[in-house]
Amino acid sequence: MAKYLRSSSWIDTLCRLEWQVFCSVTFPDVRPGVMVGPYIRERMLFAWLRRVGMYRRGGGGRDGALRFPWAVRVELGEHTGRFHYHPLLGGLDPAFVRDYCLRAIYRDWE
């Protein structure tokens, strides 16, 4: 990790939060060799985060607000160069963070 990243205050803040879920979400190619554009990728990500937010602590987020801790890292795959996100999620209902529930939010992405 670069020296400036290790010392930045936002990394310290992220380290202090309690994260419950780390995942990797990818995008299918529109057609061979053509990736989904940035506008569509961001819309898909935020729609998915709003669906996940329905399972936050203290009740569902039916209003569409992202009122739970989340962070996303953007990356290109090492082997294929495919664009993907690595979301960190927190503040979810502990009963939700079980294997079968996590598979449900994964299916929401697909």
Secondary structure, DSSP 8 states (H G I E B T S, - for coil): --HHHHH-HHHHHHHHS---EE--EE---SBTTB---HHHHHHHHHHHHHHHGGGBTTS--TT----S-EEEEEEE-TTT--EEEEEEE-SB-TTT-SHHHHHHHHHHH-
